[in-house]
Amino acid sequence: MKAQKKALAESIAQSVETKLAEGGNASKKLKKLVQQSSEKLAAKLIKVTTKEEKKQPKAEKTEKK
């Protein structure tokens, strides 16, 4: 799960930094802020997806009854 979170955070940060680079050079503070925000977003996304995965088996059980 940590590896998945790290990979997702890096992907998000890289995408945002690419868009920022089009407008000009980004400062170190801005890069650090992007990295921190991407880590938080990745954690939330993983949390939501795991909740959805847990809900699916329960929904299947209720449909069988």
N, CA, C and O atoms as a GROMACS GRO file, in nm:
protein
  260
    1MET      N    1   0.082  -0.118   0.000
    1MET     CA    2   0.000   0.000   0.000
    1MET      C    3   0.088   0.126   0.000
    1MET      O    4   0.055   0.225  -0.066
    2LYS      N    5   0.199   0.121   0.075
    2LYS     CA    6   0.288   0.236   0.078
    2LYS      C    7   0.353   0.258  -0.057
    2LYS      O    8   0.372   0.372  -0.100
    3ALA      N    9   0.388   0.151  -0.124
    3ALA     CA   10   0.450   0.163  -0.256
    3ALA      C   11   0.351   0.222  -0.356
    3ALA      O   12   0.388   0.304  -0.440
    4GLN      N   13   0.226   0.179  -0.346
    4GLN     CA   14   0.122   0.231  -0.434
    4GLN      C   15   0.101   0.380  -0.408
    4GLN      O   16   0.086   0.459  -0.502
    5LYS      N   17   0.100   0.419  -0.282
    5LYS     CA   18   0.082   0.559  -0.244
    5LYS      C   19   0.198   0.643  -0.296
    5LYS      O   20   0.178   0.752  -0.349
    6LYS      N   21   0.319   0.592  -0.279
    6LYS     CA   22   0.437   0.666  -0.323
    6LYS      C   23   0.438   0.683  -0.475
    6LYS      O   24   0.469   0.791  -0.525
    7ALA      N   25   0.406   0.579  -0.547
    7ALA     CA   26   0.404   0.586  -0.693
    7ALA      C   27   0.298   0.683  -0.742
    7ALA      O   28   0.322   0.760  -0.835
    8LEU      N   29   0.182   0.679  -0.680
    8LEU     CA   30   0.074   0.770  -0.719
    8LEU      C   31   0.112   0.914  -0.688
    8LEU      O   32   0.087   1.003  -0.770
    9ALA      N   33   0.171   0.937  -0.573
    9ALA     CA   34   0.213   1.073  -0.534
    9ALA      C   35   0.318   1.127  -0.632
    9ALA      O   36   0.312   1.244  -0.670
   10GLU      N   37   0.413   1.043  -0.670
   10GLU     CA   38   0.516   1.086  -0.764
   10GLU      C   39   0.456   1.119  -0.901
   10GLU      O   40   0.497   1.214  -0.966
   11SER      N   41   0.360   1.038  -0.942
   11SER     CA   42   0.296   1.061  -1.071
   11SER      C   43   0.219   1.193  -1.071
   11SER      O   44   0.226   1.270  -1.167
   12ILE      N   45   0.146   1.219  -0.964
   12ILE     CA   46   0.069   1.343  -0.953
   12ILE      C   47   0.165   1.462  -0.951
   12ILE      O   48   0.144   1.560  -1.023
   13ALA      N   49   0.269   1.454  -0.869
   13ALA     CA   50   0.366   1.564  -0.859
   13ALA      C   51   0.433   1.591  -0.992
   13ALA      O   52   0.454   1.706  -1.031
   14GLN      N   53   0.468   1.485  -1.061
   14GLN     CA   54   0.535   1.501  -1.190
   14GLN      C   55   0.443   1.570  -1.291
   14GLN      O   56   0.488   1.655  -1.368
   15SER      N   57   0.317   1.532  -1.292
   15SER     CA   58   0.222   1.594  -1.384
   15SER      C   59   0.205   1.743  -1.355
   15SER      O   60   0.203   1.825  -1.447
   16VAL      N   61   0.193   1.777  -1.228
   16VAL     CA   62   0.175   1.917  -1.190
   16VAL      C   63   0.300   1.998  -1.220
   16VAL      O   64   0.292   2.109  -1.272
   17GLU      N   65   0.416   1.942  -1.190
   17GLU     CA   66   0.541   2.012  -1.217
   17GLU      C   67   0.562   2.033  -1.366
   17GLU      O   68   0.618   2.135  -1.407
   18THR      N   69   0.518   1.940  -1.448
   18THR     CA   70   0.530   1.955  -1.592
   18THR      C   71   0.446   2.073  -1.640
   18THR      O   72   0.492   2.153  -1.722
   19LYS      N   73   0.326   2.084  -1.588
   19LYS     CA   74   0.239   2.197  -1.626
   19LYS      C   75   0.298   2.330  -1.576
   19LYS      O   76   0.291   2.430  -1.646
   20LEU      N   77   0.355   2.329  -1.456
   20LEU     CA   78   0.415   2.451  -1.403
   20LEU      C   79   0.538   2.491  -1.483
   20LEU      O   80   0.566   2.610  -1.500
   21ALA      N   81   0.612   2.394  -1.532
   21ALA     CA   82   0.733   2.421  -1.609
   21ALA      C   83   0.701   2.492  -1.740
   21ALA      O   84   0.784   2.566  -1.793
   22GLU      N   85   0.582   2.468  -1.791
   22GLU     CA   86   0.543   2.535  -1.915
   22GLU      C   87   0.534   2.686  -1.896
   22GLU      O   88   0.559   2.763  -1.989
   23GLY      N   89   0.498   2.728  -1.775
   23GLY     CA   90   0.484   2.870  -1.746
   23GLY      C   91   0.612   2.938  -1.703
   23GLY      O   92   0.619   3.061  -1.701
   24GLY      N   93   0.712   2.862  -1.670
   24GLY     CA   94   0.838   2.920  -1.626
   24GLY      C   95   0.903   2.833  -1.519
   24GLY      O   96   0.855   2.724  -1.490
   25ASN      N   97   1.009   2.881  -1.462
   25ASN     CA   98   1.081   2.806  -1.360
   25ASN      C   99   1.005   2.809  -1.228
   25ASN      O  100   0.952   2.913  -1.187
   26ALA      N  101   1.000   2.696  -1.162
   26ALA     CA  102   0.934   2.686  -1.033
   26ALA      C  103   1.038   2.692  -0.922
   26ALA      O  104   1.148   2.638  -0.936
   27SER      N  105   1.004   2.759  -0.813
   27SER     CA  106   1.097   2.769  -0.702
   27SER      C  107   1.100   2.638  -0.623
   27SER      O  108   1.015   2.551  -0.641
   28LYS      N  109   1.199   2.626  -0.534
   28LYS     CA  110   1.210   2.506  -0.452
   28LYS      C  111   1.091   2.494  -0.358
   28LYS      O  112   1.043   2.383  -0.332
   29LYS      N  113   1.044   2.607  -0.306
   29LYS     CA  114   0.929   2.605  -0.216
   29LYS      C  115   0.806   2.553  -0.289
   29LYS      O  116   0.729   2.474  -0.233
   30LEU      N  117   0.787   2.596  -0.411
   30LEU     CA  118   0.672   2.553  -0.489
   30LEU      C  119   0.679   2.404  -0.518
   30LEU      O  120   0.578   2.334  -0.511
   31LYS      N  121   0.798   2.355  -0.552
   31LYS     CA  122   0.815   2.213  -0.578
   31LYS      C  123   0.787   2.130  -0.454
   31LYS      O  124   0.724   2.024  -0.462
   32LYS      N  125   0.832   2.178  -0.338
   32LYS     CA  126   0.809   2.108  -0.212
   32LYS      C  127   0.659   2.107  -0.181
   32LYS      O  128   0.605   2.005  -0.136
   33LEU      N  129   0.592   2.219  -0.203
   33LEU     CA  130   0.449   2.228  -0.179
   33LEU      C  131   0.372   2.132  -0.270
   33LEU      O  132   0.277   2.067  -0.225
   34VAL      N  133   0.412   2.123  -0.394
   34VAL     CA  134   0.348   2.030  -0.488
   34VAL      C  135   0.366   1.887  -0.442
   34VAL      O  136   0.273   1.807  -0.447
   35GLN      N  137   0.486   1.854  -0.397
   35GLN     CA  138   0.515   1.718  -0.350
   35GLN      C  139   0.430   1.683  -0.228
   35GLN      O  140   0.372   1.575  -0.222
   36GLN      N  141   0.421   1.774  -0.133
   36GLN     CA  142   0.342   1.750  -0.012
   36GLN      C  143   0.194   1.734  -0.046
   36GLN      O  144   0.127   1.645   0.006
   37SER      N  145   0.144   1.819  -0.132
   37SER     CA  146   0.004   1.813  -0.170
   37SER      C  147  -0.028   1.685  -0.246
   37SER      O  148  -0.134   1.626  -0.228
   38SER      N  149   0.065   1.642  -0.331
   38SER     CA  150   0.042   1.520  -0.407
   38SER      C  151   0.041   1.398  -0.315
   38SER      O  152  -0.034   1.303  -0.339
   39GLU      N  153   0.122   1.400  -0.209
   39GLU     CA  154   0.122   1.289  -0.113
   39GLU      C  155  -0.012   1.283  -0.038
   39GLU      O  156  -0.066   1.175  -0.017
   40LYS      N  157  -0.063   1.398   0.000
   40LYS     CA  158  -0.193   1.402   0.069
   40LYS      C  159  -0.305   1.354  -0.023
   40LYS      O  160  -0.392   1.278   0.019
   41LEU      N  161  -0.302   1.399  -0.148
   41LEU     CA  162  -0.404   1.358  -0.244
   41LEU      C  163  -0.396   1.209  -0.271
   41LEU      O  164  -0.500   1.142  -0.280
   42ALA      N  165  -0.277   1.156  -0.285
   42ALA     CA  166  -0.260   1.013  -0.309
   42ALA      C  167  -0.314   0.932  -0.192
   42ALA      O  168  -0.378   0.829  -0.213
   43ALA      N  169  -0.290   0.977  -0.070
   43ALA     CA  170  -0.341   0.907   0.048
   43ALA      C  171  -0.494   0.905   0.048
   43ALA      O  172  -0.555   0.802   0.079
   44LYS      N  173  -0.554   1.017   0.015
   44LYS     CA  174  -0.701   1.024   0.011
   44LYS      C  175  -0.758   0.936  -0.100
   44LYS      O  176  -0.859   0.869  -0.080
   45LEU      N  177  -0.694   0.938  -0.215
   45LEU     CA  178  -0.742   0.856  -0.327
   45LEU      C  179  -0.734   0.708  -0.295
   45LEU      O  180  -0.826   0.632  -0.327
   46ILE      N  181  -0.626   0.666  -0.232
   46ILE     CA  182  -0.610   0.525  -0.197
   46ILE      C  183  -0.714   0.486  -0.092
   46ILE      O  184  -0.770   0.377  -0.096
   47LYS      N  185  -0.739   0.575   0.002
   47LYS     CA  186  -0.838   0.549   0.106
   47LYS      C  187  -0.976   0.530   0.046
   47LYS      O  188  -1.049   0.438   0.084
   48VAL      N  189  -1.012   0.615  -0.048
   48VAL     CA  190  -1.142   0.605  -0.113
   48VAL      C  191  -1.153   0.477  -0.195
   48VAL      O  192  -1.256   0.409  -0.191
   49THR      N  193  -1.048   0.444  -0.270
   49THR     CA  194  -1.055   0.324  -0.354
   49THR      C  195  -1.062   0.197  -0.270
   49THR      O  196  -1.130   0.102  -0.308
   50THR      N  197  -0.993   0.194  -0.157
   50THR     CA  198  -1.001   0.075  -0.072
   50THR      C  199  -1.139   0.061  -0.009
   50THR      O  200  -1.189  -0.050   0.008
   51LYS      N  201  -1.201   0.174   0.025
   51LYS     CA  202  -1.337   0.169   0.079
   51LYS      C  203  -1.434   0.116  -0.026
   51LYS      O  204  -1.522   0.035   0.005
   52GLU      N  205  -1.418   0.161  -0.150
   52GLU     CA  206  -1.504   0.115  -0.259
   52GLU      C  207  -1.486  -0.034  -0.284
   52GLU      O  208  -1.582  -0.106  -0.310
   53GLU      N  209  -1.362  -0.081  -0.277
   53GLU     CA  210  -1.335  -0.223  -0.298
   53GLU      C  211  -1.398  -0.308  -0.188
   53GLU      O  212  -1.445  -0.418  -0.214
   54LYS      N  213  -1.400  -0.256  -0.066
   54LYS     CA  214  -1.459  -0.329   0.045
   54LYS      C  215  -1.611  -0.333   0.033
   54LYS      O  216  -1.674  -0.430   0.074
   55LYS      N  217  -1.670  -0.228  -0.023
   55LYS     CA  218  -1.815  -0.221  -0.038
   55LYS      C  219  -1.866  -0.318  -0.145
   55LYS      O  220  -1.977  -0.370  -0.133
   56GLN      N  221  -1.789  -0.344  -0.247
   56GLN     CA  222  -1.834  -0.428  -0.358
   56GLN      C  223  -1.869  -0.570  -0.314
   56GLN      O  224  -1.975  -0.618  -0.356
   57PRO      N  225  -1.789  -0.639  -0.234
   57PRO     CA  226  -1.829  -0.774  -0.193
   57PRO      C  227  -1.958  -0.774  -0.110
   57PRO      O  228  -2.038  -0.866  -0.120
   58LYS      N  229  -1.977  -0.672  -0.029
   58LYS     CA  230  -2.099  -0.662   0.050
   58LYS      C  231  -2.221  -0.644  -0.040
   58LYS      O  232  -2.326  -0.702  -0.014
   59ALA      N  233  -2.206  -0.565  -0.144
   59ALA     CA  234  -2.316  -0.543  -0.237
   59ALA      C  235  -2.350  -0.672  -0.312
   59ALA      O  236  -2.467  -0.700  -0.340
   60GLU      N  237  -2.248  -0.750  -0.345
   60GLU     CA  238  -2.271  -0.876  -0.414
   60GLU      C  239  -2.344  -0.975  -0.325
   60GLU      O  240  -2.429  -1.050  -0.374
   61LYS      N  241  -2.314  -0.976  -0.196
   61LYS     CA  242  -2.380  -1.067  -0.102
   61LYS      C  243  -2.528  -1.032  -0.089
   61LYS      O  244  -2.612  -1.122  -0.082
   62THR      N  245  -2.560  -0.904  -0.085
   62THR     CA  246  -2.700  -0.865  -0.071
   62THR      C  247  -2.779  -0.895  -0.196
   62THR      O  248  -2.898  -0.925  -0.189
   63GLU      N  249  -2.714  -0.888  -0.312
   63GLU     CA  250  -2.782  -0.920  -0.438
   63GLU      C  251  -2.813  -1.069  -0.449
   63GLU      O  252  -2.914  -1.105  -0.509
   64LYS      N  253  -2.728  -1.155  -0.392
   64LYS     CA  254  -2.750  -1.298  -0.399
   64LYS      C  255  -2.870  -1.341  -0.316
   64LYS      O  256  -2.938  -1.438  -0.350
   65LYS      N  257  -2.896  -1.270  -0.208
   65LYS     CA  258  -3.008  -1.305  -0.120
   65LYS      C  259  -3.135  -1.268  -0.185
   65LYS      O  260  -3.242  -1.288  -0.128
   0.00000   0.00000   0.00000
